[in-house]
Amino acid sequence: MKRIMVFILVILYFISTEVACNGHTHINNNVQSEREALIDFKSGLMDPNNQLSSWKGSNYCYWHGIGCENGTGFVVSIDLHNPYPYPLENVYGNQSYMNLSGVISPSLIKLKYLKYLDLSFNSFKAIPIPQFFGSMKNLIYLNLSHCGFIGEIPSNLGNLSNLQYLDFSSDSSYYNDFEYSSNLFIENIEWMTSLVSLKHLSANSVNLSMV
């Protein structure tokens, strides 16, 4: 009887060890995937003031603007809004901004648990809002205000049924130039009816004349 009990305990030990190892491997794979997605995203950005200087090393949950889910390492928030959106010439004697520009990599799609994305008051001049944003179905908060985007607002944003906050607003009268002004328009507004969780919508200066 004792031999049977010992045998059972040994089997249970190996099973628990294997499960623990597989779980650890799964988490490590998640961590590697999330980090690679962020690095790809960073590679498309121009960062003249080194806002993203902390984006190095393996612990991306401590990188500037990144928030992670406890225990899993999944990225749940990216907050890279420009904290100083107004020209600082009166302070520094030149047009100095803490802004990002460049292109937005579709690697963000790999961040499947991302809920919060704020890129407001950066200067993505004369590029359209990326179509792939409409595939980021866990988003609850999306702030693209005063970013310099142009063109039609993608109708596939209607896929974001969990979205509660959406901001496309822009007002060039706040600035001395058109660094952050947008030229966005909507041709068909029906897709917005699919945003069943939406609580806040701001679309100041979006052209609705074609609706």
NORJO-V513094 format. One record per backbone hydrogen bond with DSSP energy under -0.5 kcal/mol. CO is the residue of the C=O (numbers start at 0). NH is the residue of the N-H. E is the energy in kcal/mol with one decimal. If there is no record, write none. Layout:
co->[CO	CO]
nh->[NH	NH]
e->[E	E]
This chain:
co->[0	1	2	3	4	5	6	7	8	9	10	11	12	13	14	15	16	17	18	19	20	21	22	23	24	25	26	27	28	29	30	31	32	33	34	35	36	37	38	39	40	41	43	44	45	46	49	51	53	57	58	59	62	64	66	66	68	68	73	75	75	76	77	77	80	83	87	87	88	93	94	95	96	99	100	102	104	105	106	107	109	110	114	114	115	116	117	118	119	122	123	126	129	130	131	132	134	135	139	139	140	141	141	142	143	144	146	147	148	150	153	154	155	156	158	159	163	163	164	165	166	168	170	171	179	182	183	184	188	189	190	191	193	194	199	201	201	202	203	205	206	207]
nh->[4	5	6	7	8	9	10	11	12	13	14	15	16	17	18	19	20	21	22	23	24	25	26	27	28	29	30	31	32	33	34	35	36	37	38	39	40	41	42	43	43	44	102	46	100	49	52	54	55	59	61	62	65	78	75	76	71	72	68	114	115	66	79	117	82	97	90	91	92	95	96	87	98	122	45	104	107	108	109	110	111	113	139	140	77	142	79	121	81	124	126	149	132	133	134	135	136	138	163	164	116	143	166	118	146	120	123	125	182	184	156	157	158	159	160	162	198	199	141	201	143	145	173	174	147	150	206	152	191	192	193	194	195	197	165	167	168	205	169	207	185	210]
e->[-2.3	-2.6	-2.5	-2.5	-2.4	-2.4	-2.3	-2.6	-2.1	-2.2	-2.3	-2.5	-2.3	-2.3	-2.4	-2.3	-2.4	-2.8	-2.5	-2.3	-2.6	-2.4	-2.2	-2.4	-2.4	-2.1	-2.6	-2.3	-2.3	-2.7	-2.3	-2.3	-2.0	-1.9	-2.4	-2.4	-2.0	-2.6	-2.1	-0.7	-1.0	-1.9	-2.6	-0.5	-1.7	-1.8	-1.4	-1.9	-2.4	-1.7	-1.7	-1.8	-1.9	-2.8	-2.5	-1.8	-1.0	-1.8	-2.7	-2.6	-1.7	-2.4	-0.6	-2.5	-0.7	-0.7	-1.1	-2.8	-2.0	-1.6	-0.5	-0.8	-0.7	-2.5	-2.7	-0.7	-1.4	-2.0	-1.7	-1.6	-1.8	-1.9	-3.4	-2.4	-2.6	-2.4	-2.6	-1.0	-2.4	-1.8	-1.2	-1.7	-1.3	-1.9	-2.3	-1.5	-1.7	-1.8	-3.2	-2.1	-2.2	-0.6	-1.9	-2.5	-0.7	-2.4	-2.5	-1.4	-1.8	-1.7	-1.4	-1.9	-1.9	-1.9	-2.1	-1.6	-2.7	-2.1	-2.3	-2.1	-2.7	-2.6	-1.7	-1.7	-1.0	-2.1	-2.9	-2.4	-1.5	-1.8	-1.6	-1.5	-2.1	-1.4	-2.1	-3.4	-0.6	-2.0	-1.5	-0.6	-2.2	-1.6]
